[in-house]
Amino acid sequence: MLATADIPQADMLWDVARVAEAIARGRVTAEEIGEYIGAKGQRQGLYYMQAARIIGLIEMGEQTEAARLTKFGLAFTRYNRADQRAALRRQLLRYEPTRSVIAALRDTLEGLTRHDVARILQQLAPLAESTALRRAATVTAWLTEIGLADWRDDRLCYCGPALPVAIPQPPRNTMSFASGV
């Protein structure tokens, strides 16, 4: 089970991406990062730092007072915008909680409501219903912003890349044939 801090509450995915840029420029505390990404206070800075940690851009110290870039985060700061977008898509497909939401989206033709997404998040972490609904809004904003999902008739539908499907292998033939028989 994930901790509640592992379910993002930073709505603007591109501001989450800017956390890596802020750290690369020497801003490492929640307050400094909040200011860097745009008139956000220490509390919002912490939310955005946690979100950047969730998608693998940064590592945070025990007290969440300072952060540092992961190897991926450092590389990410050197990408152009198109490469950053592709990298964010890969990370959302790879890490929880977005991985589970995407899996559920891919398993349904009719899409998911925000309440459905909230229930998925509650299965992953101990969230109250109201908190799960707010966090579902964040997750759905990320998926739509990066082009992995879109809203159709109040339902979130997967529209990202086709993911590899396991091809069933035929059963192995365990009979051996003697030549000339």
C-alpha positions as a Markdown table, in Angstrom:
| # | Residue | x | y | z |
|---|---|---|---|---|
| 1 | Met | 0.0 | 0.0 | 0.0 |
| 2 | Leu | 1.2 | 3.5 | -0.8 |
| 3 | Ala | 1.3 | 6.4 | 1.7 |
| 4 | Thr | -1.0 | 9.3 | 1.1 |
| 5 | Ala | 2.1 | 11.4 | 0.1 |
| 6 | Asp | 2.6 | 9.0 | -2.8 |
| 7 | Ile | -0.7 | 10.2 | -4.4 |
| 8 | Pro | 0.0 | 13.6 | -6.0 |
| 9 | Gln | -1.7 | 16.8 | -5.1 |
| 10 | Ala | 0.1 | 19.1 | -7.4 |
| 11 | Asp | -2.3 | 19.8 | -10.3 |
| 12 | Met | 0.1 | 21.4 | -12.9 |
| 13 | Leu | 2.2 | 18.7 | -14.4 |
| 14 | Trp | 4.5 | 21.1 | -16.2 |
| 15 | Asp | 5.1 | 22.9 | -12.9 |
| 16 | Val | 6.0 | 19.5 | -11.4 |
| 17 | Ala | 8.6 | 19.2 | -14.2 |
| 18 | Arg | 9.9 | 22.6 | -13.3 |
| 19 | Val | 10.9 | 21.3 | -9.9 |
| 20 | Ala | 13.8 | 19.5 | -11.5 |
| 21 | Glu | 14.8 | 22.8 | -13.2 |
| 22 | Ala | 14.6 | 24.7 | -9.9 |
| 23 | Ile | 16.8 | 22.2 | -8.2 |
| 24 | Ala | 19.3 | 22.2 | -11.0 |
| 25 | Arg | 19.5 | 26.0 | -10.4 |
| 26 | Gly | 20.2 | 25.6 | -6.7 |
| 27 | Arg | 16.7 | 25.9 | -5.2 |
| 28 | Val | 16.3 | 22.9 | -2.9 |
| 29 | Thr | 13.8 | 23.8 | -0.2 |
| 30 | Ala | 10.0 | 23.7 | -0.5 |
| 31 | Glu | 9.9 | 27.5 | -0.1 |
| 32 | Glu | 12.5 | 28.2 | -2.7 |
| 33 | Ile | 10.9 | 25.7 | -5.2 |
| 34 | Gly | 7.4 | 27.2 | -4.5 |
| 35 | Glu | 8.7 | 30.7 | -5.4 |
| 36 | Tyr | 10.6 | 29.4 | -8.4 |
| 37 | Ile | 7.6 | 27.7 | -10.0 |
| 38 | Gly | 5.5 | 30.7 | -9.6 |
| 39 | Ala | 4.2 | 32.5 | -6.5 |
| 40 | Lys | 3.5 | 29.3 | -4.7 |
| 41 | Gly | 4.3 | 29.2 | -1.0 |
| 42 | Gln | 6.2 | 26.6 | 1.0 |
| 43 | Arg | 3.2 | 24.3 | 1.3 |
| 44 | Gln | 2.6 | 24.2 | -2.5 |
| 45 | Gly | 6.3 | 23.9 | -3.0 |
| 46 | Leu | 6.2 | 20.7 | -0.9 |
| 47 | Tyr | 3.3 | 19.3 | -2.9 |
| 48 | Tyr | 5.2 | 19.9 | -6.1 |
| 49 | Met | 8.4 | 18.4 | -4.7 |
| 50 | Gln | 6.4 | 15.3 | -3.6 |
| 51 | Ala | 4.9 | 15.0 | -7.1 |
| 52 | Ala | 8.3 | 15.3 | -8.7 |
| 53 | Arg | 9.5 | 12.5 | -6.3 |
| 54 | Ile | 6.5 | 10.3 | -7.3 |
| 55 | Ile | 7.5 | 10.5 | -11.0 |
| 56 | Gly | 11.2 | 9.9 | -10.4 |
| 57 | Leu | 12.6 | 13.4 | -11.0 |
| 58 | Ile | 14.0 | 14.0 | -7.4 |
| 59 | Glu | 14.8 | 12.4 | -4.1 |
| 60 | Met | 13.9 | 14.1 | -0.9 |
| 61 | Gly | 15.6 | 14.0 | 2.5 |
| 62 | Glu | 14.0 | 12.5 | 5.6 |
| 63 | Gln | 12.6 | 15.8 | 6.8 |
| 64 | Thr | 11.6 | 16.8 | 3.2 |
| 65 | Glu | 13.7 | 20.0 | 3.8 |
| 66 | Ala | 15.9 | 19.6 | 0.8 |
| 67 | Ala | 15.8 | 17.7 | -2.4 |
| 68 | Arg | 18.3 | 16.5 | -5.0 |
| 69 | Leu | 17.9 | 15.4 | -8.6 |
| 70 | Thr | 17.9 | 11.7 | -9.5 |
| 71 | Lys | 20.0 | 10.6 | -12.5 |
| 72 | Phe | 16.8 | 10.7 | -14.6 |
| 73 | Gly | 15.9 | 14.2 | -13.2 |
| 74 | Leu | 19.3 | 15.5 | -14.2 |
| 75 | Ala | 19.0 | 14.1 | -17.7 |
| 76 | Phe | 15.4 | 15.5 | -17.8 |
| 77 | Thr | 16.7 | 19.1 | -17.2 |
| 78 | Arg | 18.8 | 18.8 | -20.4 |
| 79 | Tyr | 15.9 | 17.6 | -22.6 |
| 80 | Asn | 14.0 | 19.9 | -25.0 |
| 81 | Arg | 10.3 | 20.3 | -24.4 |
| 82 | Ala | 9.3 | 17.5 | -26.8 |
| 83 | Asp | 11.7 | 15.0 | -25.2 |
| 84 | Gln | 10.5 | 16.1 | -21.7 |
| 85 | Arg | 6.9 | 15.4 | -22.8 |
| 86 | Ala | 7.9 | 11.9 | -24.0 |
| 87 | Ala | 9.8 | 11.3 | -20.8 |
| 88 | Leu | 6.9 | 12.4 | -18.6 |
| 89 | Arg | 4.6 | 10.1 | -20.6 |
| 90 | Arg | 6.9 | 7.1 | -19.9 |
| 91 | Gln | 7.1 | 8.0 | -16.2 |
| 92 | Leu | 3.4 | 8.2 | -15.8 |
| 93 | Leu | 3.0 | 4.8 | -17.5 |
| 94 | Arg | 5.7 | 3.4 | -15.2 |
| 95 | Tyr | 5.0 | 4.7 | -11.7 |
| 96 | Glu | 2.1 | 4.5 | -9.3 |
| 97 | Pro | -0.6 | 5.8 | -9.0 |
| 98 | Thr | -0.9 | 6.8 | -12.6 |
| 99 | Arg | 0.1 | 3.3 | -13.8 |
| 100 | Ser | -2.9 | 1.7 | -12.1 |
| 101 | Val | -5.3 | 4.4 | -13.4 |
| 102 | Ile | -3.9 | 3.9 | -16.9 |
| 103 | Ala | -4.3 | 0.1 | -16.6 |
| 104 | Ala | -8.0 | 0.6 | -15.5 |
| 105 | Leu | -8.5 | 3.0 | -18.4 |
| 106 | Arg | -7.1 | 0.5 | -20.9 |
| 107 | Asp | -9.3 | -2.3 | -19.5 |
| 108 | Thr | -12.6 | -0.4 | -20.2 |
| 109 | Leu | -14.1 | 0.8 | -23.4 |
| 110 | Glu | -16.5 | 3.2 | -21.7 |
| 111 | Gly | -13.9 | 5.1 | -19.7 |
| 112 | Leu | -13.8 | 6.1 | -16.0 |
| 113 | Thr | -15.5 | 8.8 | -14.0 |
| 114 | Arg | -13.6 | 10.9 | -11.5 |
| 115 | His | -15.3 | 8.8 | -8.8 |
| 116 | Asp | -13.9 | 5.7 | -10.5 |
| 117 | Val | -10.4 | 7.2 | -10.4 |
| 118 | Ala | -10.9 | 8.1 | -6.8 |
| 119 | Arg | -11.8 | 4.6 | -5.9 |
| 120 | Ile | -8.6 | 3.3 | -7.6 |
| 121 | Leu | -6.6 | 5.7 | -5.6 |
| 122 | Gln | -8.3 | 4.6 | -2.4 |
| 123 | Gln | -7.3 | 1.0 | -3.2 |
| 124 | Leu | -3.7 | 2.2 | -3.5 |
| 125 | Ala | -3.5 | 4.4 | -0.4 |
| 126 | Pro | -5.6 | 5.2 | 2.7 |
| 127 | Leu | -7.4 | 8.2 | 1.5 |
| 128 | Ala | -10.8 | 9.6 | 2.7 |
| 129 | Glu | -13.3 | 10.0 | -0.1 |
| 130 | Ser | -13.1 | 13.8 | -0.3 |
| 131 | Thr | -9.3 | 13.6 | -0.4 |
| 132 | Ala | -9.4 | 10.8 | -3.1 |
| 133 | Leu | -11.7 | 13.0 | -5.2 |
| 134 | Arg | -9.3 | 15.9 | -5.0 |
| 135 | Arg | -6.3 | 13.7 | -5.8 |
| 136 | Ala | -8.3 | 12.1 | -8.7 |
| 137 | Ala | -8.6 | 15.6 | -10.2 |
| 138 | Thr | -4.8 | 15.9 | -10.1 |
| 139 | Val | -4.2 | 12.5 | -11.6 |
| 140 | Thr | -6.7 | 13.1 | -14.4 |
| 141 | Ala | -5.3 | 16.6 | -15.1 |
| 142 | Trp | -1.8 | 15.0 | -15.5 |
| 143 | Leu | -3.1 | 12.3 | -17.9 |
| 144 | Thr | -5.0 | 14.7 | -20.0 |
| 145 | Glu | -2.2 | 17.3 | -20.0 |
| 146 | Ile | 0.4 | 14.8 | -21.3 |
| 147 | Gly | -2.0 | 13.2 | -23.9 |
| 148 | Leu | -2.5 | 9.8 | -22.3 |
| 149 | Ala | -6.2 | 10.3 | -21.7 |
| 150 | Asp | -9.0 | 12.7 | -22.6 |
| 151 | Trp | -12.5 | 13.4 | -21.5 |
| 152 | Arg | -15.4 | 12.1 | -23.6 |
| 153 | Asp | -19.0 | 12.7 | -22.2 |
| 154 | Asp | -17.7 | 13.1 | -18.6 |
| 155 | Arg | -15.7 | 9.9 | -18.8 |
| 156 | Leu | -11.9 | 9.7 | -18.9 |
| 157 | Cys | -10.7 | 7.5 | -21.8 |
| 158 | Tyr | -7.2 | 6.3 | -22.6 |
| 159 | Cys | -5.8 | 7.8 | -25.8 |
| 160 | Gly | -2.1 | 7.1 | -25.3 |
| 161 | Pro | 0.2 | 4.8 | -27.2 |
| 162 | Ala | -0.7 | 1.2 | -27.7 |
| 163 | Leu | 1.1 | -0.7 | -25.1 |
| 164 | Pro | 2.7 | -4.1 | -25.8 |
| 165 | Val | 0.3 | -6.9 | -25.4 |
| 166 | Ala | 1.6 | -10.3 | -24.3 |
| 167 | Ile | 1.2 | -12.7 | -27.2 |
| 168 | Pro | 0.0 | -16.1 | -26.0 |
| 169 | Gln | 2.5 | -18.8 | -26.8 |
| 170 | Pro | 1.3 | -22.1 | -28.2 |
| 171 | Pro | 1.6 | -25.0 | -25.8 |
| 172 | Arg | 4.9 | -26.8 | -26.2 |
| 173 | Asn | 4.8 | -30.1 | -27.9 |
| 174 | Thr | 6.2 | -32.5 | -25.4 |
| 175 | Met | 6.0 | -35.5 | -27.7 |
| 176 | Ser | 9.1 | -36.5 | -29.4 |
| 177 | Phe | 9.0 | -38.1 | -32.8 |
| 178 | Ala | 11.5 | -40.8 | -33.8 |
| 179 | Ser | 12.7 | -40.5 | -37.3 |
| 180 | Gly | 11.4 | -43.0 | -39.8 |
| 181 | Val | 8.4 | -44.0 | -37.7 |
